Amino acid sequence: DDVIFIVLVFFLLTANTPLLSLPMQLPSSSEEAPTLAEAGERRQLLLRADGTWQLDGRPFTSLEQLRDAAELSRTDRLDIAADRNASADGLVRLLAWLASVGLTDTRLLMDSDND
């Protein structure tokens, strides 16, 4: 019985079965990577320790004021940085608002300082 099982496993492993593959078009090495301008500029959003916001250098005193004036669309690319002393509640409310707007391309920037 063991011999038959081993022969069966041998034939299963060596059988010429076609490999499954997905059709994809990979870039060749001669093609250049898109520049930042071609890929779309990223917008910068900062949450300060005092609870104020800054979007692309423009200050806002509250999240409500930011929501009213920001004009974010779902195609925007957003980098979010928060001061380490800023309220986590402000960041959570921001992320909830961004989700409701449908903005999905966001990055949370972090400081690698370990002090």
N, C-alpha and C positions, 0 to 999 in steps of 0.2 A: 504494500500500500504506500509506503514512504517513497519508493522509487517512482511510482506513478505520479505522486504529488510533486516530487522534485522535477520530473520531466515536464509536467504541466506548467509549473512556475517558470522553467527555462524557456518554454515556447511562448509563454505570455510576455516575458521580458524581452525576448529577441524578435518578436513579431514586428513586421514592418508596418506600423500604424502611422497614419499621417498626423503630423503635429498641428495642433490648433494654433492659428495665428490671427491677429487682428490687422486689417489693412490700415497702415498709417504712412504718412509721408514725412520723413525725418528731414530736417534741414541739412544741407551739405556743408562741409567745412568752409567752402568758399563764400557762403552767405554771411553777411554781417549781422550781428545781433542788433535789434532795434535800439535806438538811442532813447534817452529819457523823454525827449520831446516827442518822439514818434509814439512812444508807449503811453503818453499822457502824463502831464505833470501831476504830482501828488500835492494835495492841499495839506496844510499844517494846522492842527488844532492843539492848543495848550490850555490845560487846567492849572491855574496858579494856586498856591497855598491859601490865599485869602478867598478862594471860591470864584474868582473872576475868570473869564475865558478870553482867549485870543485866537481868532481864525485868520490865517494868512496875514498876520500883523495887525489886524483890526480888533480893538478891544471890545468886550461885552461884559456888563456887570453881573449878568445872571444867565442861567441856561435858557430861561424863557425869552430873554432878549435875543440870545443867539438863535433860538428856534424861529423867532419872528423875522429875523433879518438874514439868515445864513444862505438861503437859496441853494441847498444841497440837492443834487439829483442822484438817482441810483447808479449813474455811470461815473460819479466822482470817485477819486482815489484819495483816501484820507489817512494821514499819519496822526496819531493821538499821543501826546506826551502829557503826563500829569506830574506835578511836583510831588515829591515823596511825602510832604506834609499836607497835601490836599485831601479833602474828604473823599472817602471811597463811595459815599452816597452820590456825589456829583457825577462820578465816573459811571456808576451803575445806571443812573437816570439818563446819561448821555447815550450809553450803549442801547438802552431800551428805545430811546427816540430814534437812533440810527436804524435799528431794526424795523421800526414802524415806517420809516421813510423808504426802506428797501435797499439801503446802501450796504453793500456786502464786501467791498474791497477796502478794508480798514486794517491798519497795523498799530499795535500798541508799542510805543517806543520805551525802552527801559535803559536805565543807567547801569553800567556794569561795576560801578563803584561799590566796594564792600566795606565802607567805613561806618 
